[in-house]
Amino acid sequence: MKAIQVSRAGGPDVLELVDLPRPSPRAGEALVRLAAAGVNYIDVYLRSGLYAEELPYVPGQEGAGTVVEVGPGVREVAVGDVVAWANLPGSYAEYALLSADRLVPVPDGLAPEPAAAALLQGMTAHYLCHDTYPVQAGDTVVVHAAAGGVGMLLTQLVRLRGGTVIGTASTEAKAEAARAAGAVEVVDYRPGALLAAVQRRTGGLGAAAVFDGIGGPTFDESLAALRPRGVLAVYGQSGGAVPPFDLQRLNAAGSVYVTRPNLAHHIQDRAELLRRGTAVLQLVRDRRLRVLIGQRFALPAAADAHAALEARTTIAKTVLTCSSTTTR
């Protein structure tokens, strides 16, 4: 099978197209023929060496496709099922060998590509506004990078819960995409722009929550934008890590909360995975949650996909199409 392999940490150029043996499932495993793989910033963290990973490895944490073989004892899925997954390795390939109990059935009426595009970032957006800070009707919240993959889904989910979104974006094209997703106002990253928008929209009270996947560059203004006892959820660091800070700042800001959540801790067992994953995929199927695929790259062009993601030229979701050269 064709696959992308990383043999050393580095830039996008370390993503190499190779031929690997098609694997066979062992007990508890399923072999899936991929239709598409999602491209996410965690793939960049792993490829660059920011997060440790044993080398060599096939990158990709998210995908969807059809089960073609199952190992002994598998009861969760069967041959022919269309499934999706997140937080599992090996999706930049024509086939992936996966733990069967971590696969989410794709609902009838939903194609594999939007399922692959929605699951990881959709479940991230879901836990952020349902669990990290359960958005209530009337809440005003901030979504940084509101035209990104998580940002556009999170904006829509906040709106479904009755909240109002103030977004940030780096270009007018991205601001337009964020407004189309439901943000009532979108500002750029000039110092003071976000704080002024929040103060204006909330009558000086502040935002109930700030959802921040950028990290270091936005942390100070995110903290300042909160209302008393508000929640700052730093769920990523695409712009760099948040430096150490004095906890007394949380008191001075109004007894606010700062958390660094992770999707893995919100899909810990199969029941929680199915509850959250099915909720997201059904919303997509029912067109209540719109998944915009802004960029498609063929599997051999994975390096180009990473370069675009890191250059922040992408809008919404980026996917790799994996099925064009695959035979069953």
The 8 nearest C-alpha neighbors of each residue, nearest first, counted from 0:
[[1, 19, 21, 18, 93, 20, 2, 94],
 [2, 0, 18, 93, 17, 92, 19, 16],
 [3, 1, 92, 17, 16, 91, 18, 4],
 [2, 4, 16, 15, 91, 57, 14, 17],
 [3, 5, 57, 15, 56, 14, 2, 6],
 [4, 6, 14, 55, 56, 7, 13, 57],
 [7, 5, 55, 54, 4, 56, 8, 13],
 [8, 6, 5, 9, 13, 54, 55, 46],
 [9, 7, 47, 48, 46, 13, 6, 10],
 [8, 10, 47, 13, 46, 7, 11, 48],
 [9, 11, 12, 13, 47, 8, 46, 14],
 [10, 12, 302, 13, 14, 305, 306, 9],
 [11, 13, 14, 10, 302, 15, 9, 303],
 [14, 12, 11, 5, 15, 10, 9, 7],
 [15, 13, 12, 5, 302, 11, 4, 3],
 [14, 16, 3, 4, 13, 17, 5, 12],
 [15, 17, 3, 2, 299, 4, 1, 14],
 [18, 16, 2, 1, 3, 15, 19, 4],
 [17, 19, 1, 0, 2, 20, 16, 3],
 [18, 20, 0, 21, 17, 1, 2, 22],
 [21, 19, 22, 0, 18, 1, 23, 2],
 [20, 22, 0, 19, 23, 94, 95, 93],
 [23, 21, 20, 24, 96, 30, 95, 94],
 [22, 24, 25, 21, 30, 96, 68, 70],
 [25, 23, 70, 28, 29, 69, 30, 96],
 [24, 26, 70, 28, 27, 71, 23, 69],
 [25, 27, 71, 70, 28, 72, 24, 73],
 [26, 28, 73, 70, 99, 72, 98, 25],
 [29, 27, 98, 99, 24, 70, 97, 25],
 [28, 30, 69, 99, 97, 24, 96, 68],
 [29, 31, 96, 68, 95, 67, 66, 24],
 [32, 30, 66, 65, 95, 94, 67, 33],
 [31, 33, 94, 65, 64, 93, 66, 67],
 [34, 32, 64, 93, 35, 94, 63, 321],
 [33, 35, 64, 322, 321, 63, 320, 111],
 [36, 34, 320, 321, 112, 319, 33, 62],
 [37, 35, 62, 319, 318, 61, 90, 115],
 [36, 38, 318, 61, 116, 62, 115, 39],
 [37, 39, 318, 317, 36, 59, 42, 319],
 [40, 38, 41, 42, 37, 43, 317, 60],
 [39, 41, 43, 42, 44, 38, 237, 308],
 [40, 42, 44, 43, 39, 45, 60, 50],
 [43, 41, 40, 45, 44, 39, 46, 59],
 [42, 44, 46, 40, 41, 45, 47, 305],
 [45, 43, 41, 49, 47, 42, 50, 46],
 [46, 44, 50, 42, 48, 43, 47, 49],
 [47, 45, 43, 8, 48, 44, 42, 9],
 [46, 48, 9, 8, 44, 45, 49, 43],
 [47, 49, 8, 50, 45, 46, 51, 44],
 [50, 48, 44, 47, 45, 51, 46, 43],
 [51, 49, 45, 48, 44, 52, 47, 46],
 [50, 52, 48, 45, 49, 53, 44, 46],
 [53, 51, 54, 45, 50, 48, 56, 46],
 [52, 54, 55, 56, 51, 6, 7, 5],
 [55, 53, 56, 6, 52, 7, 5, 8],
 [54, 56, 6, 5, 53, 4, 7, 57],
 [55, 57, 54, 5, 4, 58, 53, 6],
 [56, 58, 4, 89, 3, 5, 91, 59],
 [59, 57, 89, 91, 56, 88, 90, 42],
 [58, 60, 90, 91, 89, 88, 61, 42],
 [59, 61, 86, 87, 88, 85, 90, 89],
 [62, 60, 85, 37, 84, 36, 59, 90],
 [61, 63, 36, 115, 37, 83, 35, 84],
 [64, 62, 83, 115, 111, 82, 33, 35],
 [63, 65, 33, 34, 32, 81, 82, 111],
 [64, 66, 81, 32, 31, 80, 79, 67],
 [65, 67, 31, 78, 79, 80, 30, 68],
 [68, 66, 78, 31, 30, 65, 79, 32],
 [69, 67, 30, 78, 29, 66, 70, 24],
 [70, 68, 29, 24, 28, 30, 73, 78],
 [69, 71, 25, 26, 24, 28, 27, 73],
 [72, 70, 26, 73, 27, 25, 69, 28],
 [71, 73, 27, 26, 74, 70, 69, 28],
 [72, 74, 27, 71, 75, 70, 69, 99],
 [73, 75, 76, 72, 77, 99, 27, 100],
 [74, 76, 73, 100, 99, 77, 102, 101],
 [77, 75, 74, 80, 99, 73, 78, 66],
 [78, 76, 80, 79, 66, 69, 75, 74],
 [77, 79, 66, 67, 80, 68, 69, 76],
 [78, 80, 66, 65, 77, 67, 81, 68],
 [81, 79, 66, 65, 78, 77, 82, 76],
 [80, 82, 65, 64, 105, 104, 66, 79],
 [83, 81, 104, 105, 103, 63, 64, 102],
 [82, 84, 63, 103, 62, 102, 115, 105],
 [85, 83, 102, 61, 62, 103, 63, 101],
 [84, 86, 61, 119, 87, 60, 118, 62],
 [87, 85, 60, 61, 88, 84, 263, 119],
 [86, 88, 60, 85, 61, 84, 89, 97],
 [89, 87, 60, 59, 90, 58, 86, 57],
 [88, 90, 57, 58, 59, 91, 95, 60],
 [89, 91, 59, 92, 36, 62, 60, 95],
 [92, 90, 59, 3, 58, 89, 2, 36],
 [93, 91, 2, 94, 90, 1, 3, 321],
 [92, 94, 33, 321, 1, 32, 0, 325],
 [95, 93, 32, 92, 31, 33, 30, 96],
 [96, 94, 31, 30, 89, 90, 97, 92],
 [95, 97, 30, 29, 31, 24, 28, 22],
 [98, 96, 29, 28, 99, 95, 30, 87],
 [97, 99, 28, 100, 101, 27, 29, 96],
 [98, 100, 28, 29, 101, 102, 27, 97],
 [99, 101, 98, 102, 75, 269, 27, 28],
 [102, 100, 99, 98, 269, 103, 84, 272],
 [101, 103, 84, 99, 100, 83, 82, 104],
 [102, 104, 83, 82, 84, 273, 105, 276],
 [105, 103, 82, 106, 81, 83, 102, 80],
 [104, 106, 82, 81, 83, 103, 107, 109],
 [107, 105, 109, 104, 108, 281, 280, 284],
 [108, 106, 109, 105, 110, 284, 104, 81],
 [107, 109, 106, 284, 110, 105, 285, 281],
 [108, 110, 284, 107, 106, 111, 105, 114],
 [109, 111, 112, 113, 114, 108, 105, 107],
 [112, 110, 114, 63, 113, 64, 115, 34],
 [111, 113, 115, 114, 35, 110, 116, 34],
 [114, 112, 116, 115, 111, 117, 110, 290],
 [113, 115, 111, 117, 112, 116, 118, 83],
 [116, 114, 62, 63, 112, 113, 117, 37],
 [115, 117, 113, 37, 114, 112, 118, 316],
 [118, 116, 121, 114, 115, 120, 113, 119],
 [117, 119, 121, 120, 122, 115, 114, 116],
 [120, 118, 85, 122, 121, 117, 123, 61],
 [119, 121, 123, 149, 122, 118, 117, 124],
 [120, 122, 118, 117, 124, 123, 119, 125],
 [123, 121, 125, 119, 124, 120, 118, 126],
 [124, 122, 120, 121, 125, 126, 262, 119],
 [123, 125, 153, 121, 127, 122, 126, 149],
 [124, 126, 122, 123, 127, 128, 129, 121],
 [127, 125, 130, 129, 123, 128, 124, 122],
 [128, 126, 131, 124, 125, 130, 129, 132],
 [127, 129, 133, 132, 134, 126, 125, 130],
 [130, 128, 133, 126, 127, 125, 132, 131],
 [131, 129, 126, 133, 132, 127, 128, 125],
 [132, 130, 127, 128, 126, 133, 129, 232],
 [131, 133, 128, 130, 134, 127, 129, 230],
 [134, 132, 129, 128, 130, 131, 135, 127],
 [133, 135, 128, 132, 160, 162, 138, 129],
 [136, 134, 138, 137, 162, 161, 160, 133],
 [135, 137, 161, 162, 138, 160, 134, 163],
 [136, 138, 162, 161, 135, 139, 163, 134],
 [139, 137, 162, 135, 136, 163, 207, 140],
 [138, 140, 163, 206, 162, 207, 164, 137],
 [139, 141, 208, 206, 164, 207, 209, 163],
 [140, 142, 209, 165, 164, 166, 210, 143],
 [143, 141, 166, 210, 145, 209, 150, 165],
 [142, 144, 167, 211, 145, 166, 210, 141],
 [145, 143, 168, 167, 147, 146, 150, 142],
 [144, 146, 150, 166, 143, 177, 151, 142],
 [147, 145, 177, 151, 173, 144, 150, 315],
 [148, 146, 315, 150, 144, 145, 314, 149],
 [147, 149, 315, 316, 150, 151, 120, 152],
 [150, 148, 120, 152, 147, 151, 153, 124],
 [149, 151, 145, 147, 153, 152, 148, 146],
 [150, 152, 154, 146, 145, 153, 149, 148],
 [153, 151, 155, 149, 154, 150, 121, 156],
 [152, 154, 124, 156, 150, 155, 151, 149],
 [155, 153, 151, 157, 152, 156, 150, 181],
 [154, 156, 158, 152, 153, 157, 180, 181],
 [157, 155, 159, 153, 158, 154, 152, 160],
 [158, 156, 160, 162, 154, 159, 155, 153],
 [157, 159, 161, 162, 155, 160, 156, 163],
 [158, 160, 156, 157, 161, 155, 162, 287],
 [161, 159, 157, 158, 162, 136, 135, 156],
 [162, 160, 136, 158, 159, 137, 135, 157],
 [161, 163, 138, 158, 136, 157, 137, 160],
 [162, 164, 139, 138, 140, 158, 137, 183],
 [165, 163, 182, 140, 141, 139, 183, 166],
 [164, 166, 141, 184, 182, 185, 183, 140],
 [167, 165, 185, 142, 145, 143, 141, 182],
 [166, 168, 143, 186, 185, 144, 187, 145],
 [169, 167, 187, 144, 174, 173, 170, 145],
 [168, 170, 187, 188, 173, 167, 171, 174],
 [171, 169, 173, 172, 168, 174, 187, 175],
 [170, 172, 174, 173, 175, 169, 168, 176],
 [173, 171, 175, 170, 174, 176, 169, 314],
 [172, 174, 176, 170, 146, 175, 171, 168],
 [175, 173, 171, 177, 168, 176, 172, 185],
 [174, 176, 178, 172, 173, 177, 171, 179],
 [175, 177, 179, 173, 174, 178, 146, 180],
 [178, 176, 146, 174, 180, 145, 179, 175],
 [179, 177, 182, 181, 175, 180, 176, 174],
 [178, 180, 176, 177, 181, 175, 182, 174],
 [181, 179, 177, 178, 151, 155, 182, 176],
 [180, 182, 178, 179, 155, 183, 154, 177],
 [183, 181, 178, 164, 184, 165, 177, 166],
 [184, 182, 164, 165, 181, 178, 163, 185],
 [185, 183, 165, 182, 166, 186, 178, 164],
 [184, 186, 166, 167, 174, 165, 182, 168],
 [187, 185, 167, 193, 168, 192, 166, 184],
 [186, 188, 168, 169, 167, 189, 192, 185],
 [189, 187, 190, 169, 186, 192, 167, 168],
 [188, 190, 192, 187, 191, 193, 186, 169],
 [191, 189, 192, 188, 193, 220, 194, 187],
 [190, 192, 194, 193, 195, 189, 220, 188],
 [193, 191, 195, 194, 189, 190, 196, 186],
 [192, 194, 196, 195, 191, 197, 186, 220],
 [193, 195, 197, 191, 224, 196, 192, 198],
 [194, 196, 198, 192, 193, 197, 191, 199],
 [195, 197, 199, 193, 194, 198, 200, 192],
 [198, 196, 194, 200, 199, 195, 201, 205],
 [197, 199, 203, 195, 201, 196, 200, 202],
 [198, 200, 196, 197, 202, 201, 195, 203],
 [199, 201, 197, 198, 202, 196, 203, 139],
 [202, 200, 198, 204, 203, 199, 205, 197],
 [203, 201, 199, 198, 204, 200, 205, 197],
 [202, 204, 198, 201, 205, 199, 197, 200],
 [205, 203, 201, 226, 202, 198, 206, 227],
 [206, 204, 226, 225, 224, 203, 201, 198],
 [207, 205, 225, 140, 226, 208, 139, 224],
 [206, 208, 229, 140, 226, 139, 138, 225],
 [209, 207, 230, 140, 206, 229, 231, 141],
 [208, 210, 141, 231, 140, 211, 142, 232],
 [211, 209, 232, 142, 141, 231, 143, 233],
 [210, 212, 233, 143, 213, 232, 209, 234],
 [211, 213, 235, 234, 236, 233, 214, 237],
 [214, 212, 236, 237, 238, 211, 235, 217],
 [215, 213, 236, 241, 240, 239, 238, 218],
 [214, 216, 241, 240, 239, 218, 217, 238],
 [217, 215, 214, 218, 238, 213, 239, 219],
 [216, 218, 215, 220, 219, 214, 221, 213],
 [217, 219, 221, 215, 220, 214, 216, 222],
 [220, 218, 222, 221, 217, 223, 216, 215],
 [219, 221, 223, 222, 218, 217, 224, 194],
 [222, 220, 218, 224, 219, 223, 217, 209],
 [221, 223, 219, 220, 224, 225, 218, 231],
 [222, 224, 220, 221, 225, 219, 252, 194],
 [223, 225, 221, 194, 222, 205, 206, 220],
 [226, 224, 206, 205, 229, 223, 222, 207],
 [225, 227, 205, 229, 206, 204, 207, 228],
 [228, 226, 253, 229, 255, 254, 225, 252],
 [229, 227, 255, 254, 253, 226, 256, 230],
 [228, 230, 207, 255, 226, 225, 227, 208],
 [231, 229, 208, 256, 257, 255, 232, 209],
 [230, 232, 257, 209, 208, 256, 210, 233],
 [231, 233, 210, 258, 234, 259, 257, 211],
 [234, 232, 211, 259, 235, 212, 258, 231],
 [233, 235, 212, 260, 259, 232, 211, 261],
 [236, 234, 212, 233, 213, 237, 214, 211],
 [235, 237, 214, 213, 239, 238, 240, 212],
 [236, 238, 213, 239, 235, 212, 214, 40],
 [239, 237, 213, 236, 214, 216, 215, 240],
 [240, 238, 236, 215, 237, 214, 241, 213],
 [239, 241, 215, 236, 214, 242, 238, 237],
 [240, 242, 215, 214, 243, 239, 218, 236],
 [243, 241, 240, 244, 215, 239, 218, 214],
 [244, 242, 241, 245, 240, 246, 215, 218],
 [243, 245, 246, 242, 248, 241, 247, 249],
 [244, 246, 247, 248, 243, 249, 250, 242],
 [247, 245, 248, 249, 244, 250, 251, 243],
 [246, 248, 250, 245, 249, 251, 244, 252],
 [247, 249, 251, 246, 250, 245, 252, 244],
 [250, 248, 252, 255, 247, 254, 251, 246],
 [249, 251, 254, 247, 253, 248, 252, 255],
 [250, 252, 248, 253, 249, 247, 254, 255],
 [251, 253, 249, 250, 248, 254, 255, 223],
 [252, 254, 227, 250, 255, 251, 228, 249],
 [255, 253, 250, 228, 249, 227, 252, 256],
 [256, 254, 228, 229, 249, 253, 227, 230],
 [255, 257, 230, 231, 229, 228, 258, 254],
 [256, 258, 231, 230, 232, 255, 259, 233],
 [259, 257, 232, 260, 233, 231, 256, 230],
 [258, 260, 233, 234, 232, 261, 257, 235],
 [261, 259, 234, 258, 232, 262, 233, 131],
 [262, 260, 263, 264, 234, 259, 265, 123],
 [261, 263, 265, 264, 123, 266, 260, 122],
 [264, 262, 265, 261, 266, 267, 86, 260],
 [263, 265, 262, 267, 266, 261, 260, 268],
 [264, 266, 262, 263, 267, 126, 261, 271],
 [267, 265, 272, 271, 263, 264, 268, 262],
 [266, 268, 264, 265, 263, 271, 272, 269],
 [269, 267, 271, 270, 266, 272, 101, 265],
 [268, 270, 272, 271, 273, 100, 101, 267],
 [269, 271, 273, 272, 268, 274, 266, 267],
 [270, 272, 274, 266, 269, 273, 268, 275],
 [271, 273, 266, 269, 275, 270, 274, 276],
 [274, 272, 276, 270, 277, 271, 275, 269],
 [275, 273, 271, 277, 272, 276, 270, 278],
 [274, 276, 278, 272, 273, 277, 271, 122],
 [277, 275, 273, 279, 278, 272, 274, 122],
 [276, 278, 280, 279, 273, 274, 275, 281],
 [277, 279, 275, 281, 276, 280, 274, 282],
 [278, 280, 282, 276, 277, 281, 121, 283],
 [281, 279, 283, 277, 282, 278, 284, 276],
 [280, 282, 284, 283, 278, 279, 277, 285],
 [283, 281, 285, 287, 288, 279, 280, 284],
 [282, 284, 288, 280, 286, 281, 285, 287],
 [283, 285, 281, 109, 286, 282, 280, 108],
 [284, 286, 282, 283, 287, 281, 288, 280],
 [287, 285, 283, 288, 284, 289, 282, 281],
 [286, 288, 282, 285, 283, 289, 284, 159],
 [289, 287, 283, 282, 286, 290, 155, 152],
 [290, 288, 286, 283, 291, 287, 152, 155],
 [291, 289, 292, 117, 288, 113, 283, 116],
 [290, 292, 315, 293, 316, 289, 148, 151],
 [293, 291, 316, 294, 317, 315, 290, 116],
 [292, 294, 314, 315, 316, 291, 317, 313],
 [295, 293, 317, 292, 318, 316, 296, 313],
 [296, 294, 318, 319, 317, 297, 320, 293],
 [295, 297, 319, 300, 320, 318, 298, 304],
 [296, 298, 320, 319, 300, 299, 321, 295],
 [297, 299, 300, 319, 321, 301, 320, 296],
 [300, 298, 297, 301, 16, 3, 302, 15],
 [301, 299, 303, 298, 302, 297, 296, 304],
 [302, 300, 304, 303, 298, 299, 305, 296],
 [303, 301, 11, 305, 304, 300, 14, 12],
 [304, 302, 306, 300, 301, 305, 307, 11],
 [303, 305, 301, 307, 302, 306, 308, 296],
 [306, 304, 308, 302, 307, 303, 11, 309],
 [307, 305, 303, 309, 308, 304, 310, 11],
 [308, 306, 310, 304, 305, 309, 312, 313],
 [307, 309, 305, 311, 310, 306, 313, 304],
 [310, 308, 306, 311, 307, 305, 312, 43],
 [309, 311, 307, 312, 308, 306, 313, 305],
 [312, 310, 308, 309, 313, 307, 314, 169],
 [311, 313, 310, 307, 308, 314, 309, 306],
 [314, 312, 311, 308, 307, 315, 293, 294],
 [313, 315, 293, 147, 146, 316, 173, 312],
 [314, 316, 148, 147, 293, 146, 291, 292],
 [317, 315, 148, 292, 293, 291, 116, 314],
 [316, 318, 294, 38, 295, 293, 292, 37],
 [319, 317, 37, 295, 38, 36, 296, 320],
 [318, 320, 296, 36, 297, 298, 35, 295],
 [319, 321, 35, 297, 298, 322, 296, 34],
 [320, 322, 35, 34, 93, 298, 33, 323],
 [321, 323, 34, 325, 324, 320, 33, 93],
 [322, 324, 325, 321, 320, 297, 34, 326],
 [325, 323, 322, 326, 321, 93, 1, 0],
 [326, 324, 322, 323, 93, 327, 321, 0],
 [327, 325, 324, 322, 323, 32, 93, 0],
 [326, 325, 32, 67, 94, 93, 65, 322]]
